[in-house]
Amino acid sequence: NAQPIGYVQATIPIAGGPTEIAWVIGEPWQGHGYATRAAQLLVELLARQGVTKLVAHIHPDNTASQKIAQRLGLQPTNLIVEGETRWEGPCG
């Protein structure tokens, strides 16, 4: 019985610039690598479509998402947007 456990998303700006990515996995499924793998697949798809730069906004207390961002090659910046740190990096 297949059921969704979360999602990944990308916002590609029409005028160019970095693509914003995000991931959400339901609490019962966290800690099993699903978010990391889903985010990796998303990044691979974006790279094939010509995206070159990524950003993500992550709450400073969300260490799990920070680890995912690091695995994707993103690094934290000093920019805080609505209480979340902006992470940036190359796509792929």
Sequence and secondary structure as in RCSB ss.txt:
>XXXX:A:sequence
NAQPIGYVQATIPIAGGPTEIAWVIGEPWQGHGYATRAAQLLVELLARQGVTKLVAHIHPDNTASQKIAQRLGLQ
PTNLIVEGETRWEGPCG
>XXXX:A:secstr
     EEEEEE  TT S EEEEEEE GGGTTSSHHHHHHHHHHHHHHHTT  EEEEEE TT HHHHHHHHHTT E
EEEEEETTEEEEEEE  
